[in-house]
Amino acid sequence: MLRSETPPPPGNLIQDEPPETERVNSAQLKGDIDSGRTGDKIPHVDVGAASLGTCEEAGGAPPTSQEVKLARTNEAASERVREAADPHGKRPWTLPLYAGIVTAICAVLVVGVLLLH
């Protein structure tokens, strides 16, 4: 009935936060997103066709280390936001509860319609 929430390989690999370095690059920004540090998604590798910054490099203006560092700082989410971005980690009961409520409402509606006719 319910499909698996585990993505196929290599998307099933958990991404660790990239190390802090003096000279940051766009791969570290992608690592921040993939590790869940930005609060945008759960920590898994996102297989993309092109890495972040590829278009800028192809256009002859790659992002500077300072621009990437600013982006990493601005994109970092608080711990509260990171916890909220984990849809199944601490609340595995929410989807079954939702399905149960929808089923109960449908059953009440069907019984009500049958009793009216």
TIMI-2910 file (N, C-alpha, C, CB; in pm, 1 decimal, decimal comma, always signed):
<rs>
+----------+----------+----------+----------+----------+----------+----------+----------+----------+----------+----------+----------+------+
!      n_x !      n_y !      n_z !     ca_x !     ca_y !     ca_z !      c_x !      c_y !      c_z !     cb_x !     cb_y !     cb_z ! resn !
+----------+----------+----------+----------+----------+----------+----------+----------+----------+----------+----------+----------+------+
!    +81,4 !   -118,8 !     +0,0 !     +0,0 !     +0,0 !     +0,0 !    +86,5 !   +126,1 !     +0,0 !    -93,0 !     -0,7 !   +119,7 !  Met !
!   +181,2 !   +134,6 !    +91,6 !   +267,2 !   +252,0 !    +99,5 !   +399,5 !   +222,2 !    +30,9 !   +290,2 !   +294,4 !   +246,6 !  Leu !
!   +448,3 !   +316,8 !    -47,4 !   +575,2 !   +295,9 !   -116,1 !   +690,3 !   +322,5 !    -20,6 !   +586,0 !   +386,3 !   -240,5 !  Arg !
!   +804,8 !   +272,0 !    -55,4 !   +923,9 !   +293,1 !    +25,9 !   +967,4 !   +438,4 !    +18,8 !  +1037,8 !   +201,0 !    -19,5 !  Ser !
!  +1008,7 !   +493,6 !   +130,8 !  +1058,7 !   +630,5 !   +134,7 !  +1209,8 !   +635,3 !   +118,8 !  +1018,1 !   +697,7 !   +264,7 !  Glu !
!  +1272,7 !   +519,2 !    +98,3 !  +1416,3 !   +514,1 !    +81,3 !  +1449,7 !   +531,9 !    -66,3 !  +1473,6 !   +381,3 !   +135,6 !  Thr !
!  +1527,1 !   +634,4 !    -99,7 !  +1561,3 !   +655,7 !   -240,4 !  +1657,5 !   +549,2 !   -290,7 !  +1622,2 !   +794,3 !   -260,1 !  Pro !
!  +1661,5 !   +524,9 !   -421,9 !  +1753,9 !   +426,9 !   -477,1 !  +1897,6 !   +478,1 !   -471,1 !  +1715,7 !   +393,0 !   -621,4 !  Pro !
!  +1995,8 !   +387,8 !   -481,6 !  +2136,3 !   +429,4 !   -477,9 !  +2168,3 !   +523,7 !   -592,5 !  +2228,6 !   +307,4 !   -483,3 !  Pro !
!  +2256,3 !   +617,8 !   -579,6 !  +2332,8 !   +657,4 !   -461,9 !  +2259,8 !   +755,8 !   -372,8 !  +2462,8 !   +716,5 !   -504,0 !  Pro !
!  +2131,8 !   +781,0 !   -399,8 !  +2056,3 !   +873,7 !   -317,9 !  +2030,5 !   +824,2 !   -177,1 !  +1927,8 !   +903,6 !   -383,1 !  Gly !
!  +2054,3 !   +695,0 !   -151,4 !  +2032,0 !   +641,9 !    -18,1 !  +2152,5 !   +662,4 !    +74,0 !  +1998,6 !   +495,1 !    -26,9 !  Asn !
!  +2257,9 !   +723,8 !    +22,1 !  +2376,2 !   +749,4 !   +104,3 !  +2354,0 !   +874,3 !   +188,8 !  +2502,6 !   +765,1 !    +16,0 !  Leu !
!  +2384,1 !   +864,5 !   +315,4 !  +2368,5 !   +978,9 !   +404,1 !  +2490,3 !  +1068,6 !   +389,3 !  +2350,1 !   +933,8 !   +552,0 !  Ile !
!  +2465,3 !  +1197,0 !   +373,5 !  +2570,9 !  +1295,6 !   +351,9 !  +2607,4 !  +1361,4 !   +484,8 !  +2526,5 !  +1402,4 !   +248,4 !  Gln !
!  +2735,0 !  +1358,3 !   +520,0 !  +2782,6 !  +1430,0 !   +638,3 !  +2805,9 !  +1576,1 !   +603,3 !  +2912,3 !  +1365,9 !   +693,6 !  Asp !
!  +2804,6 !  +1661,3 !   +707,4 !  +2832,9 !  +1802,9 !   +683,6 !  +2977,1 !  +1818,4 !   +637,9 !  +2806,7 !  +1887,4 !   +811,3 !  Glu !
!  +3002,0 !  +1905,4 !   +540,5 !  +3139,4 !  +1925,1 !   +494,2 !  +3222,8 !  +1995,1 !   +601,6 !  +3141,2 !  +2007,0 !   +363,2 !  Pro !
!  +3352,1 !  +1969,6 !   +602,6 !  +3437,1 !  +2033,0 !   +703,1 !  +3450,2 !  +2183,4 !   +678,2 !  +3575,7 !  +1967,6 !   +704,0 !  Pro !
!  +3471,9 !  +2256,0 !   +785,0 !  +3494,7 !  +2400,5 !   +774,6 !  +3638,9 !  +2423,6 !   +730,7 !  +3465,2 !  +2473,0 !   +910,8 !  Glu !
!  +3656,6 !  +2502,6 !   +628,2 !  +3790,6 !  +2536,0 !   +581,3 !  +3799,2 !  +2686,0 !   +557,9 !  +3825,6 !  +2457,9 !   +451,9 !  Thr !
!  +3919,1 !  +2733,6 !   +544,4 !  +3941,7 !  +2875,8 !   +520,8 !  +3896,1 !  +2915,8 !   +380,5 !  +4090,0 !  +2910,2 !   +540,1 !  Glu !
!  +3921,8 !  +2828,2 !   +283,4 !  +3888,3 !  +2857,5 !   +143,9 !  +3771,7 !  +2767,1 !   +103,0 !  +4012,7 !  +2836,3 !    +49,1 !  Arg !
!  +3650,4 !  +2820,5 !   +112,0 !  +3531,5 !  +2741,1 !    +82,9 !  +3502,2 !  +2740,4 !    -67,3 !  +3410,4 !  +2795,3 !   +160,8 !  Val !
!  +3427,1 !  +2638,7 !   -110,9 !  +3391,6 !  +2628,4 !   -252,5 !  +3246,3 !  +2584,0 !   -266,2 !  +3485,8 !  +2529,4 !   -325,9 !  Asn !
!  +3197,7 !  +2581,4 !   -388,7 !  +3056,9 !  +2549,5 !   -411,4 !  +3024,1 !  +2404,1 !   -377,2 !  +3020,4 !  +2577,5 !   -555,9 !  Ser !
!  +3122,8 !  +2315,6 !   -380,2 !  +3098,3 !  +2176,3 !   -340,2 !  +3061,7 !  +2169,1 !   -191,6 !  +3223,2 !  +2088,5 !   -369,0 !  Ala !
!  +3119,9 !  +2257,1 !   -109,8 !  +3084,9 !  +2259,8 !    +31,6 !  +2942,5 !  +2311,8 !    +51,5 !  +3184,5 !  +2346,6 !   +109,6 !  Gln !
!  +2900,0 !  +2406,4 !    -31,2 !  +2762,5 !  +2455,6 !    -23,8 !  +2665,3 !  +2343,9 !    -60,3 !  +2742,7 !  +2577,5 !   -117,1 !  Leu !
!  +2697,2 !  +2266,8 !   -163,7 !  +2613,4 !  +2152,1 !   -200,6 !  +2613,9 !  +2049,5 !    -88,2 !  +2662,7 !  +2087,6 !   -332,8 !  Lys !
!  +2729,8 !  +2030,0 !    -24,0 !  +2737,2 !  +1939,4 !    +90,2 !  +2650,0 !  +1986,0 !   +205,8 !  +2880,5 !  +1925,6 !   +136,6 !  Gly !
!  +2642,9 !  +2117,6 !   +226,6 !  +2555,4 !  +2171,8 !   +331,0 !  +2409,4 !  +2138,1 !   +301,9 !  +2573,4 !  +2324,4 !   +342,8 !  Asp !
!  +2369,7 !  +2154,1 !   +175,8 !  +2231,5 !  +2124,8 !   +137,5 !  +2204,3 !  +1975,7 !   +151,7 !  +2203,5 !  +2171,2 !     -7,3 !  Ile !
!  +2295,4 !  +1891,0 !   +100,0 !  +2275,7 !  +1746,2 !   +104,8 !  +2279,7 !  +1691,1 !   +246,4 !  +2380,3 !  +1677,4 !    +21,1 !  Asp !
!  +2351,6 !  +1757,0 !   +336,7 !  +2361,8 !  +1707,7 !   +474,5 !  +2245,2 !  +1751,9 !   +561,4 !  +2491,1 !  +1754,4 !   +536,5 !  Ser !
!  +2158,3 !  +1837,2 !   +507,5 !  +2044,7 !  +1885,3 !   +584,2 !  +2076,6 !  +2008,6 !   +666,9 !  +1994,9 !  +1777,0 !   +673,7 !  Gly !
!  +2194,9 !  +2063,4 !   +652,7 !  +2236,1 !  +2179,7 !   +732,0 !  +2152,2 !  +2303,0 !   +701,6 !  +2382,4 !  +2210,5 !   +707,1 !  Arg !
!  +2098,1 !  +2311,7 !   +580,9 !  +2018,5 !  +2427,9 !   +542,8 !  +1871,3 !  +2412,0 !   +579,2 !  +2031,7 !  +2452,9 !   +394,4 !  Thr !
!  +1829,8 !  +2293,0 !   +619,5 !  +1690,6 !  +2269,8 !   +655,7 !  +1598,8 !  +2251,5 !   +536,7 !  +1641,2 !  +2382,5 !   +738,2 !  Gly !
!  +1655,8 !  +2243,6 !   +416,1 !  +1574,5 !  +2228,6 !   +295,5 !  +1527,7 !  +2085,7 !   +273,0 !  +1652,1 !  +2275,1 !   +175,5 !  Asp !
!  +1605,4 !  +1988,9 !   +319,8 !  +1574,2 !  +1849,6 !   +291,1 !  +1638,3 !  +1759,4 !   +394,3 !  +1620,6 !  +1811,3 !   +150,5 !  Lys !
!  +1602,5 !  +1631,8 !   +389,1 !  +1662,6 !  +1535,9 !   +481,0 !  +1804,7 !  +1505,1 !   +434,3 !  +1577,3 !  +1405,7 !   +489,7 !  Ile !
!  +1891,6 !  +1461,4 !   +523,8 !  +2031,5 !  +1438,8 !   +485,0 !  +2052,6 !  +1315,7 !   +397,3 !  +2115,8 !  +1425,7 !   +607,9 !  Pro !
!  +2047,7 !  +1334,3 !   +268,6 !  +2078,1 !  +1230,0 !   +169,8 !  +2144,2 !  +1294,9 !    +50,2 !  +1949,5 !  +1152,6 !   +126,8 !  His !
!  +2225,4 !  +1216,9 !    -18,3 !  +2293,7 !  +1266,5 !   -137,3 !  +2190,9 !  +1294,6 !   -245,7 !  +2400,0 !  +1164,9 !   -187,2 !  Val !
!  +2197,8 !  +1411,5 !   -304,6 !  +2110,0 !  +1449,6 !   -414,2 !  +2191,0 !  +1441,1 !   -542,9 !  +2050,3 !  +1593,5 !   -393,3 !  Asp !
!  +2156,3 !  +1344,9 !   -624,9 !  +2230,6 !  +1322,9 !   -747,5 !  +2185,6 !  +1425,8 !   -850,4 !  +2210,5 !  +1177,9 !   -800,3 !  Val !
!  +2273,6 !  +1517,5 !   -883,9 !  +2240,1 !  +1622,3 !   -979,1 !  +2319,7 !  +1605,2 !  -1107,1 !  +2265,7 !  +1760,2 !   -918,8 !  Gly !
!  +2267,9 !  +1660,7 !  -1214,8 !  +2337,7 !  +1651,5 !  -1342,0 !  +2463,0 !  +1738,6 !  -1342,6 !  +2245,0 !  +1691,9 !  -1456,0 !  Ala !
!  +2456,6 !  +1851,8 !  -1274,8 !  +2570,6 !  +1942,9 !  -1269,9 !  +2585,2 !  +1996,2 !  -1127,6 !  +2553,5 !  +2059,9 !  -1371,6 !  Ala !
!  +2706,0 !  +2010,0 !  -1084,2 !  +2730,9 !  +2061,7 !   -950,1 !  +2697,0 !  +2209,3 !   -942,6 !  +2876,6 !  +2038,7 !   -909,6 !  Ser !
!  +2674,9 !  +2256,8 !   -820,8 !  +2651,7 !  +2400,0 !   -802,0 !  +2773,0 !  +2477,3 !   -850,5 !  +2621,8 !  +2432,7 !   -653,3 !  Leu !
!  +2751,1 !  +2588,2 !   -915,9 !  +2860,3 !  +2671,5 !   -964,3 !  +2907,3 !  +2637,4 !  -1104,5 !  +2974,5 !  +2661,2 !   -871,6 !  Gly !
!  +2854,7 !  +2529,2 !  -1162,2 !  +2898,9 !  +2487,9 !  -1295,7 !  +2863,9 !  +2592,9 !  -1401,2 !  +2835,8 !  +2353,4 !  -1333,2 !  Thr !
!  +2744,6 !  +2646,9 !  -1392,7 !  +2702,6 !  +2747,4 !  -1492,2 !  +2787,9 !  +2873,0 !  -1481,7 !  +2553,7 !  +2783,4 !  -1473,8 !  Cys !
!  +2817,9 !  +2914,0 !  -1358,8 !  +2901,4 !  +3032,3 !  -1340,3 !  +3041,3 !  +3010,3 !  -1396,7 !  +2909,8 !  +3068,8 !  -1192,1 !  Glu !
!  +3095,6 !  +2891,2 !  -1372,5 !  +3228,8 !  +2860,2 !  -1424,8 !  +3228,3 !  +2857,4 !  -1577,2 !  +3278,2 !  +2725,5 !  -1369,8 !  Glu !
!  +3123,6 !  +2800,6 !  -1636,3 !  +3114,6 !  +2794,4 !  -1781,7 !  +3101,0 !  +2934,3 !  -1841,2 !  +2996,2 !  +2706,9 !  -1824,3 !  Ala !
!  +3039,1 !  +3024,9 !  -1766,6 !  +3023,4 !  +3162,2 !  -1813,4 !  +3147,0 !  +3246,7 !  -1790,2 !  +2906,0 !  +3226,0 !  -1745,8 !  Gly !
!  +3249,5 !  +3188,1 !  -1729,2 !  +3373,6 !  +3259,8 !  -1707,7 !  +3377,9 !  +3340,2 !  -1579,2 !  +3398,0 !  +3349,5 !  -1821,3 !  Gly !
!  +3279,1 !  +3322,3 !  -1491,7 !  +3277,1 !  +3397,1 !  -1365,1 !  +3244,8 !  +3303,2 !  -1249,8 !  +3174,0 !  +3512,8 !  -1370,8 !  Ala !
!  +3338,4 !  +3214,5 !  -1213,3 !  +3310,7 !  +3122,4 !  -1103,0 !  +3290,0 !  +3198,7 !   -972,1 !  +3425,4 !  +3021,0 !  -1087,8 !  Pro !
!  +3207,5 !  +3144,0 !   -881,1 !  +3184,4 !  +3213,9 !   -755,0 !  +3313,7 !  +3221,0 !   -673,2 !  +3073,3 !  +3143,8 !   -674,0 !  Pro !
!  +3335,1 !  +3336,1 !   -611,5 !  +3455,0 !  +3351,6 !   -529,3 !  +3435,1 !  +3281,2 !   -396,5 !  +3488,2 !  +3500,8 !   -507,0 !  Thr !
!  +3543,8 !  +3259,1 !   -327,8 !  +3538,8 !  +3195,1 !   -197,1 !  +3454,2 !  +3277,0 !    -99,9 !  +3680,4 !  +3175,9 !   -141,4 !  Ser !
!  +3462,7 !  +3409,2 !   -107,9 !  +3384,5 !  +3495,5 !    -19,2 !  +3233,8 !  +3484,3 !    -50,0 !  +3431,4 !  +3642,4 !    -33,1 !  Gln !
!  +3197,8 !  +3473,6 !   -178,3 !  +3056,7 !  +3459,7 !   -214,9 !  +2999,6 !  +3327,9 !   -163,9 !  +3039,7 !  +3469,0 !   -367,1 !  Glu !
!  +3077,1 !  +3222,1 !   -177,4 !  +3030,5 !  +3092,2 !   -130,4 !  +3021,5 !  +3091,8 !    +22,1 !  +3124,2 !  +2979,5 !   -179,5 !  Val !
!  +3118,5 !  +3153,7 !    +88,2 !  +3116,1 !  +3161,0 !   +234,5 !  +2993,1 !  +3238,1 !   +281,7 !  +3244,9 !  +3227,5 !   +288,0 !  Lys !
!  +2959,4 !  +3348,1 !   +214,6 !  +2840,4 !  +3425,3 !   +247,3 !  +2714,3 !  +3341,1 !   +224,8 !  +2835,2 !  +3554,2 !   +162,9 !  Leu !
!  +2710,0 !  +3267,9 !   +114,8 !  +2594,7 !  +3182,7 !    +85,5 !  +2579,6 !  +3074,1 !   +191,5 !  +2608,4 !  +3119,1 !    -53,8 !  Ala !
!  +2690,5 !  +3012,5 !   +233,6 !  +2684,1 !  +2908,1 !   +337,5 !  +2633,2 !  +2965,8 !   +468,6 !  +2822,6 !  +2843,4 !   +358,7 !  Arg !
!  +2677,0 !  +3086,3 !   +500,8 !  +2633,0 !  +3150,9 !   +624,9 !  +2484,1 !  +3183,4 !   +618,3 !  +2714,6 !  +3279,4 !   +651,4 !  Thr !
!  +2440,5 !  +3238,1 !   +505,6 !  +2300,0 !  +3275,8 !   +491,5 !  +2206,8 !  +3155,7 !   +483,4 !  +2282,2 !  +3361,2 !   +369,0 !  Asn !
!  +2253,4 !  +3045,3 !   +429,2 !  +2169,2 !  +2927,6 !   +410,6 !  +2162,0 !  +2838,2 !   +533,0 !  +2219,0 !  +2848,2 !   +294,9 !  Glu !
!  +2252,6 !  +2854,3 !   +627,6 !  +2254,2 !  +2767,0 !   +745,8 !  +2125,7 !  +2784,9 !   +825,5 !  +2377,5 !  +2797,1 !   +835,1 !  Ala !
!  +2062,4 !  +2674,0 !   +860,8 !  +1936,8 !  +2677,6 !   +935,1 !  +1962,8 !  +2650,1 !  +1082,7 !  +1836,3 !  +2575,1 !   +877,8 !  Ala !
!  +1871,6 !  +2696,6 !  +1165,3 !  +1882,6 !  +2670,6 !  +1309,2 !  +1851,9 !  +2523,2 !  +1336,4 !  +1785,8 !  +2763,1 !  +1390,3 !  Ser !
!  +1886,3 !  +2478,6 !  +1455,1 !  +1861,8 !  +2338,0 !  +1492,8 !  +1711,5 !  +2307,2 !  +1489,4 !  +1919,6 !  +2308,1 !  +1634,7 !  Glu !
!  +1629,4 !  +2403,4 !  +1527,8 !  +1484,4 !  +2383,5 !  +1527,1 !  +1433,3 !  +2359,4 !  +1385,6 !  +1413,3 !  +2504,8 !  +1588,8 !  Arg !
!  +1485,2 !  +2434,2 !  +1289,9 !  +1444,3 !  +2416,9 !  +1150,9 !  +1493,6 !  +2282,8 !  +1097,6 !  +1497,7 !  +2532,1 !  +1064,0 !  Val !
!  +1615,2 !  +2244,2 !  +1134,7 !  +1667,7 !  +2114,9 !  +1089,5 !  +1584,5 !  +1999,3 !  +1141,8 !  +1812,3 !  +2098,0 !  +1133,7 !  Arg !
!  +1541,9 !  +2007,8 !  +1266,7 !  +1459,8 !  +1900,6 !  +1323,4 !  +1323,9 !  +1894,7 !  +1254,5 !  +1441,5 !  +1920,8 !  +1475,1 !  Glu !
!  +1268,1 !  +2009,1 !  +1221,1 !  +1138,9 !  +2011,7 !  +1153,6 !  +1149,1 !  +1957,6 !  +1011,4 !  +1083,4 !  +2153,4 !  +1151,6 !  Ala !
!  +1266,3 !  +1964,5 !   +950,4 !  +1285,7 !  +1916,0 !   +814,0 !  +1300,8 !  +1764,7 !   +806,8 !  +1406,7 !  +1981,5 !   +753,2 !  Ala !
!  +1303,4 !  +1697,6 !   +921,3 !  +1315,6 !  +1551,5 !   +925,4 !  +1175,3 !  +1492,5 !   +933,2 !  +1403,6 !  +1504,4 !  +1047,0 !  Asp !
!  +1112,0 !  +1463,3 !   +818,5 !   +970,7 !  +1427,0 !   +819,6 !   +938,6 !  +1294,4 !   +886,5 !   +921,1 !  +1423,2 !   +681,7 !  Pro !
!  +1030,1 !  +1198,2 !   +886,9 !   +997,3 !  +1067,5 !   +942,2 !  +1086,4 !  +1026,5 !  +1058,5 !  +1005,9 !   +964,6 !   +835,1 !  His !
!  +1187,1 !  +1106,2 !  +1088,3 !  +1282,5 !  +1067,1 !  +1191,2 !  +1222,5 !  +1046,6 !  +1328,2 !  +1388,2 !  +1168,0 !  +1200,6 !  Gly !
!  +1150,1 !  +1144,9 !  +1379,0 !  +1097,0 !  +1135,7 !  +1514,1 !   +945,9 !  +1118,8 !  +1515,4 !  +1135,3 !  +1258,0 !  +1593,0 !  Lys !
!   +884,7 !  +1121,3 !  +1397,7 !   +739,4 !  +1110,8 !  +1390,8 !   +696,8 !  +1008,1 !  +1286,2 !   +677,7 !  +1247,3 !  +1359,1 !  Arg !
!   +734,0 !   +881,3 !  +1302,2 !   +695,7 !   +782,7 !  +1201,1 !   +547,1 !   +748,8 !  +1202,9 !   +775,3 !   +657,0 !  +1220,6 !  Pro !
!   +474,3 !   +795,9 !  +1301,7 !   +333,1 !   +764,7 !  +1316,0 !   +243,2 !   +862,0 !  +1240,6 !   +295,9 !   +764,0 !  +1461,3 !  Trp !
!   +295,9 !   +971,1 !  +1186,9 !   +209,0 !  +1073,2 !  +1127,6 !   +137,7 !  +1026,3 !  +1001,2 !   +289,7 !  +1195,8 !  +1096,1 !  Thr !
!   +205,8 !   +957,4 !   +911,8 !   +141,3 !   +911,3 !   +788,8 !    +32,4 !   +808,0 !   +818,2 !   +245,5 !   +851,9 !   +693,5 !  Leu !
!    +56,4 !   +706,0 !   +903,2 !    -53,2 !   +613,9 !   +935,6 !   -171,0 !   +683,9 !  +1004,7 !     -1,5 !   +501,8 !  +1024,6 !  Pro !
!   -143,7 !   +781,9 !  +1089,2 !   -251,4 !   +855,9 !  +1154,8 !   -334,1 !   +932,2 !  +1050,7 !   -193,9 !   +953,5 !  +1260,6 !  Leu !
!   -267,5 !   +998,8 !   +959,0 !   -337,2 !  +1072,2 !   +853,3 !   -422,5 !   +977,1 !   +769,8 !   -236,4 !  +1146,7 !   +763,2 !  Tyr !
!   -366,3 !   +863,7 !   +730,0 !   -441,1 !   +766,4 !   +649,2 !   -561,5 !   +713,9 !   +727,1 !   -349,5 !   +648,7 !   +606,6 !  Ala !
!   -545,3 !   +692,5 !   +856,7 !   -656,6 !   +645,0 !   +939,4 !   -768,8 !   +747,0 !   +949,7 !   -607,2 !   +610,2 !  +1078,0 !  Gly !
!   -733,3 !   +873,2 !   +965,9 !   -834,8 !   +978,6 !   +975,1 !   -911,1 !   +991,6 !   +843,6 !   -769,7 !  +1113,4 !  +1012,2 !  Ile !
!   -838,8 !   +989,4 !   +731,4 !   -904,7 !   +998,9 !   +600,3 !   -997,1 !   +879,7 !   +578,9 !   -799,9 !  +1006,4 !   +486,5 !  Val !
!   -952,3 !   +760,7 !   +615,8 !  -1035,7 !   +640,7 !   +601,8 !  -1160,6 !   +650,8 !   +688,1 !   -956,1 !   +514,9 !   +639,4 !  Thr !
!  -1145,8 !   +698,1 !   +811,1 !  -1261,1 !   +711,5 !   +900,3 !  -1362,1 !   +812,0 !   +845,6 !  -1215,4 !   +754,1 !  +1040,2 !  Ala !
!  -1314,3 !   +922,8 !   +793,3 !  -1404,9 !  +1023,3 !   +735,5 !  -1479,5 !   +964,4 !   +615,5 !  -1325,9 !  +1150,4 !   +692,7 !  Ile !
!  -1407,5 !   +892,7 !   +530,4 !  -1472,3 !   +829,5 !   +414,4 !  -1576,7 !   +727,7 !   +458,3 !  -1367,7 !   +761,6 !   +324,7 !  Cys !
!  -1545,6 !   +648,1 !   +560,3 !  -1640,1 !   +547,8 !   +608,9 !  -1765,7 !   +614,6 !   +663,7 !  -1575,0 !   +460,0 !   +717,0 !  Ala !
!  -1750,7 !   +724,3 !   +738,3 !  -1866,0 !   +796,3 !   +791,7 !  -1951,5 !   +852,0 !   +677,3 !  -1819,9 !   +910,6 !   +885,4 !  Val !
!  -1888,1 !   +906,5 !   +575,3 !  -1962,9 !   +959,5 !   +461,3 !  -2038,1 !   +849,8 !   +386,3 !  -1868,7 !  +1031,8 !   +366,0 !  Leu !
!  -1976,2 !   +735,7 !   +366,5 !  -2041,3 !   +624,1 !   +294,8 !  -2159,6 !   +573,6 !   +376,0 !  -1940,3 !   +507,8 !   +268,0 !  Val !
!  -2142,7 !   +555,1 !   +506,4 !  -2252,3 !   +508,4 !   +591,5 !  -2365,4 !   +610,7 !   +590,5 !  -2202,9 !   +483,5 !   +736,5 !  Val !
!  -2332,2 !   +740,1 !   +595,6 !  -2434,3 !   +844,6 !   +592,1 !  -2513,5 !   +842,9 !   +462,3 !  -2370,4 !   +980,5 !   +611,1 !  Gly !
!  -2445,9 !   +824,8 !   +351,4 !  -2514,6 !   +819,1 !   +221,1 !  -2602,0 !   +694,8 !   +213,3 !  -2412,2 !   +819,9 !   +104,4 !  Val !
!  -2552,8 !   +581,9 !   +262,4 !  -2633,3 !   +458,4 !   +259,2 !  -2756,7 !   +469,1 !   +347,5 !  -2548,9 !   +338,8 !   +303,5 !  Leu !
!  -2744,7 !   +537,3 !   +460,4 !  -2860,1 !   +551,4 !   +548,8 !  -2964,2 !   +647,1 !   +493,7 !  -2815,4 !   +598,3 !   +684,6 !  Leu !
!  -2922,4 !   +741,7 !   +410,9 !  -3017,9 !   +835,1 !   +350,0 !  -3097,3 !   +770,3 !   +237,7 !  -2945,2 !   +957,5 !   +297,0 !  Leu !
!  -3048,0 !   +666,5 !   +178,5 !  -3119,0 !   +602,1 !    +66,5 !  -3185,0 !   +478,2 !   +111,8 !  -3025,9 !   +570,8 !    -48,1 !  His !
+----------+----------+----------+----------+----------+----------+----------+----------+----------+----------+----------+----------+------+
</rs>
